[in-house]
Every structure is written in C-alpha cells, then in structure tokens.
Amino acid sequence: MSLGKHLTDVFRYGARKHCRGFSSEPVLSQLSRVISKSGTEGLQEFQASHPDAAEQRRDALRRLGAQAEKDPSHRAEAISEALDVMKDPHPLVRLAGLHTLARVCPVGSQHWRDAADLSGDADELLRVGALRAVGRMAEPGDPEALEFLQRAEKDATDRNVRGAARDAHARLLGRFGALPGGGQASMLE
C-alpha cells in the first residue's frame, strides 16, 4: 500500500480533531509517531490497530454471527472467522469473536476449549466472557468442562471471574437460572 493511499484512508476513516477510541491524541500525531518509529512498514500496523479498524472488524463479525444464527449454512464461516479474531491484538475484537463463537456453536460443541483459552487473558471482560461461553457451549455434565470451571473458580483472584466460573458450572449442572440464596453451596465447599 502506498503512503498516499494510506493517508487518504486515514483521512477518510479517522481524521477528526481527535480520534475515537482509546486515545485523545490527534490521528495525524499518531500517524507521525508510527512513521517516525517504524517507517512506512508500520502503516499496516497503524491501520489494523486503529480504533476505527477494530470497530469495523467487530461490526463485520456481528453481522456474520447474526447471519449464521438465521441461516445455519453460514455457521462454519462464522466459527472460522470468530476463531481467527480471537487472536486479534485488540481486546474488543477478541471479545466479539468470543461472543460470536458462543452464539453460533451448538451446545456440546468442542469449541468450548477455544473459548476457555481466553480465560487467562489480561482483559477482565474476556476472562469473564470466556468462562460464561464455556458454560453455554459445553455439553451439560461434561466432566472436563466442569473440572476446568472448578479450577477457574478456585484460581480466580477477581470476584467477577469467580462468579462467572460459578455460574457456568451451575449451568452445566442444570442449575442455571436458580434464584440467589436457594441453599446451593459453592462448588469449592
């Protein structure tokens, strides 16, 4: 991609006084910093990591997931794309991949293991989402998934992650949706 073409794309998609997303730094300042640091080779990285690019990728995945829910013939494509974006450097893109995977995979899918891989992510939303996805995707009563969720609850240092593991475990045991205080002990006791 030529520098001129890339600059045109930056102006068309992201040039505002301040870019949307995580930085209040003007887009041109961000672009100048990338070029001075890594030359024109850094332009692809800039475009891929720019908040607008992440939002476009998330939106495309949401649309594909909705299409796969309506028409199961698109399920394999949606699963493949979801698995691909779960490796994206942007946490919200990974989260969109996780949500899509959980939406389109049938109960009992072995892809729960792919979701479980994100339970160690640095982002708390991804850790919580990964555990909830395991509860949604694994076969009810699956001993491997139940053991994974028990270990996740025990090892969690965060209350939200612990709660997600506990909820997912209850779902796989068929107790999902039970009212709080119903006399059910933690799975650790």
VEXNUFI-884171 format. One record per atom (N, C-alpha, C): x, y, z; residue in one letter. Coordinates in steps of 0.2 Angstrom, whole numbers, plus 2048, in hexadecimal, padded with zeros to 3 digits. Last residue first. Example, Ala and Ser with C-alpha at 12.3 -4.5 7.8 and 13.67 -1.06 7.14 Angstrom:
! residues 2
8407F5823S8447FB824S840800827S8427E4827A83E7EA827A8427F0827A
END
This chain:
! residues 189
7AC7808F2E7AB77D8F9E7AA7768F9E7AC7838E4L7B37828E8L7B277F8EFL7A07858E0M7A377F8DEM7A977E8E1M79678C8EDS79B78D8E8S79E7868E6S7857858EFA78C7878F1A7907888EBA77578B8EEQ77A7888EBQ78178A8EDQ76A7928F4G76D78D8F8G7737898F4G76679D8ECG7627978ECG7657918EFG76D7A98EAG76B7A78F1G7667A18F1G7667AD8DAP76B7AE8E0P7687AC8E6P75D7A18D0L75D7A78D4L7637A78D9L76579A8C2A7627998C8A76279F8CCA76A79A8B5G76579E8B6G76179D8BDG77078A8B4F7717918B2F76A7948B3F77277D8B8R76F7818BDR76F7898BBR7797748B0G7717748AFG76E7798B4G7867748B0L78376F8B5L77B76F8B4L78977E8A8L78A7788A5L7887728AAL7857898B1R7817878AAR7837808A8R78E7888BBA7877868BCA7837858B6A79A78C8B3H7997858B6H7927838B8H7967998B0A7977948ABA79678D8ADA79679E8BDD79079E8B9D7907998B4D7A479D8C1R79E79A8C5R7987998C1R7AA7A58B7A7AB79E8B7A7A679A8BBA7A47B18BBA7A37AF8B4A7A47A78B4A7AA7B38C8G7A27B28C7G7A17AF8C0G7B77B48C5R7B57AE8C9R7AD7AD8C8R7B77C08BDV7B97BA8BAV7B77B48BEV7B37C98C7N7AF7C88C2N7B07C18BEN7BE7C88D1R7B77C68D3R7B27C48CDR7CD7C18CDD7C97C78CCD7C27C48CDD7D57B78CDT7D77BC8D2T7D27C18D2T7D27A68CBA7D07AC8C9A7D27B18CFA7D47988CED7DA79C8CDD7D87A48CCD7C67948D0K7CB7938D5K7D17988D4K7C17968C3E7BE7998C9E7C37998CFE7C978D8BCA7C97958BAA7C67988C0A7C67818C1R7CD7838C2R7CD78B8C1R7B97808BDQ7BA7808C4Q7C17838C5Q7BA7818AFL7B77868B2L7B87868BAL7C17748ADF7C477B8ABF7C17808AFF7B776B8B1E7BE76C8B5E7C17728B3E7AD76E8A7L7AC76F8AEL7B27708B3L7B476A89CA7B277189DA7B17728A4A7B675C89FE7BC76089EE7BA76889FE7A87578A0P7AD7578A6P7B375C8A5P79A75E89BD7A075D899D7A575D89ED78D76389FG79075D8A3G79775B8A0G78976988FP787768897P78A76289AP79676D885E791768886E78F76888EE79A77E883A79C777885A796773886A79578B881M79678787BM79878087DM79279288DR78D792888R78E78D883R79E791895G79778E897G79278E892G7A679788CV7A779088DV7A178D890V7A27A488DA7A17A1887A7A2799888A7A57A789AR79E7A7899R79D7A3892R7B37A7898L7B07A289DL7A97A289BL7B47B288FA7B77AB88DA7B47A6892A7AF7BD896G7AC7BB890G7AE7B488EG7BA7BE8A0V7B37BD8A2V7AF7BA89CV7C57C1897R7C57BB89CR7BE7B989ER7C07CD891L7C17C688DL7C27C0891L7BF7D689BL7B97D4897L7BA7CE893L7CD7D689FE7C87D38A4E7C27D18A0E7DB7D3895D7D57D7896D7D07D389AD7E57C9894A7E67CF899A7E07D389AA7DE7B8894D7E07BE891D7E17C4896D7DA7AC898G7E17AE89BG7E37B5898G7D07A8891S7CF7A9898S7D57AC89CS7D27A5884L7D27AC885L7D17AD88DL7D0797883D7D779A883D7D87A1884D7C3795883A7C679588AA7CD797889A7C0796876A7BE79B87AA7C279B881A7C678A872D7C879086FD7C6796874D7BD781879R7C478187BR7C8788878R7B2782873W7B278587AW7B978687CW7B177B867H7B5782867H7B578586EH7AA770868Q7B177086BQ7B477686AQ79977286CS79E774867S7A577386BS78E772874G79276C873G79876C86FG78477C86BV78677A872V789773871V78C78485CP786780860P78977E867P79179485AC79378D85BC78D78A85EC78D7A1859V78C79D854V78D796855V7907A7866R7897A8863R7887A385DR79D7A5868A7987A286DA7917A386AA7A37AC85DL7A47A585EL79F7A2863L79F7B9860T79D7B685AT79D7AE85BT7A67BB86CH79F7BB86CH79C7B8866H7B47BA867L7B17B586CL7A97B586DL7B47C585EG7B57BE85CG7B27B9861G7B27CF867A7AD7CE862A7AE7C785FA7BE7CE86EL7B87CD872L7B27CB86DL7C77D1865R7C87CA867R7C17C986BR7C47DE863V7C37DA85EV7C37D3860V7C77E3870L7C07E386EL7BF7DF868L7D57E2870P7D17DE874P7CA7DE872P7E07E0862H7DB7E4865H7D67E0869H7E77D685CP7EA7D9861P7E57DE865P7DE7C6859D7DF7CD857D7E37D185DD7DA7BA85BK7E17BB85BK7E37C285AK7CD7B9858M7CE7B885FM7D67B9860M7CC7BA84AV7CC7C084EV7CE7BF855V7CB7AC847D7D17B0845D7D17B6849D7BF7A884DL7C67A5850L7CC7A984EL7B77AF845A7B77B084CA7BD7AE84FA7B97A9838E7BB7B0839E7BB7B2841E7B479C83BS7BB79D839S7BD7A483AS7A779F83FI7AB79C844I7B279D842I7A27A4832A7A27A8838A7A77A583EA7A479982AE7A779F829E7A87A382FE79B790830A7A278E830A7A679482FA78E79782FR791795835R799794835R787799824H78D79D825H79079C82BH77D790824S78278E81FS788793820S77379582EP779791830P77E78F82BP76D7A482ED76F79F829D77579B82BD76D7AB83AK7677AB836K7677A5831K77A7AA83FE7747A8844E76E7A783FE7817AF835A7827A8836A77C7A683BA77D7BD836Q77C7B9830Q77C7B1831Q7837C0842A77C7C0841A77A7BC83BA7917BE83EG78E7BA844G7867BA843G7927C8835L7937C1833L7907BC838L7907D383DR78C7D2838R78C7CB835R79B7D2846R7947D2848R78F7D0843R7A67D383CL7A57CD840L79E7CC843L7A47E1839A7A47DB834A7A27D4837A7A77E7845D7A07E7842D79F7E283DD7B47E3847R7AF7E184CR7A87E1849R7BA7EA83DR7BB7E383DR7B57E0842R7B77F8840Q7B47F583AQ7B57ED83AQ7BD7F984CE7B67F984CE7B37F6845E7CB7F8848A7C87F384CA7C07F384CA7CB803840A7CC7FD83DA7C97F7841A7C980D849D7C480D844D7C5806841D7D580C851P7CE80A854P7C980984FP7E380484AH7DF80A84AH7D880884DH7E97F9846S7E87FA84DS7E480084FS7EA7F9838A7E77F383CA7E57F4843A7F1805836Q7EA804833Q7E67FE837Q7FD80283CF7F980883EF7F280783CF8017F7834E8007F683CE7FC7FC83EE8037FD828Q7FF7F8829Q7FD7F7830Q80E80682CL80780982AL80280382AL81A80282EG816802834G80F805832G821804823E81F7FD824E81A7FD82AE825811822T81F80F81FT81D808820T82C812833G82C81382CG826811829G82C811841S82D80B83DS82C80C835S82C81E846K82E81984AK830813846K82682783DS82D82883FS830822843S81A82083BI81E821835I825822838I814822848V81581B845V81A81B840V814830849R81782C84ER81982584BR80B83383FS81283683FS816831843S7FF82D844L80282B83DL80982D83DL7FD83584FQ7FE82D850Q80182B849Q7FB841849S80084084ES80283984FS7EF83E842L7F584083EL7FC83F843L7E683C84CV7E8837848V7EE838844V7EA84385CP7E7844856P7EA83E851P7E683A86BE7EB83D867E7E983D860E7DE833873S7DC83A871S7E183D86DS7DA822871S7DF827871S7DC82E86FS7D181886FF7D5818875F7DA81E876F7C481F866G7C7819868G7CB81B86FG7C682B858R7C282785DR7C6821860R7D2838857C7CF832855C7CB82F85AC7CE84A856H7D184485AH7CE83E858H7CA85084AK7CF85384EK7D284E853K7CD84283ER7C8847842R7CD84B846R7CF836834A7D283D835A7CC841838A7CB829830G7CC82B837G7CF832838G7C7826823Y7C4822828Y7C682582FY7CE83081BR7C782E819R7C482B81FR7DB831820F7D6837820F7CF83581FF7DF82481EV7DF827825V7DA82D825V7DE823810D7DA81F814D7D982181BD7E882C80DT7E182D80AT7DC82980FT7F3825812L7F182C815L7EA82E813L7F381A809H7F2819810H7F0820814H7F68207FDK7F081D7FEK7EE81C805K803825800G7FD82A7FEG7F78277FFG80A81A803L80981E808L803823807L80380B7FCS8078117FBS805816801S8047FA800M800800800M805806800M
END
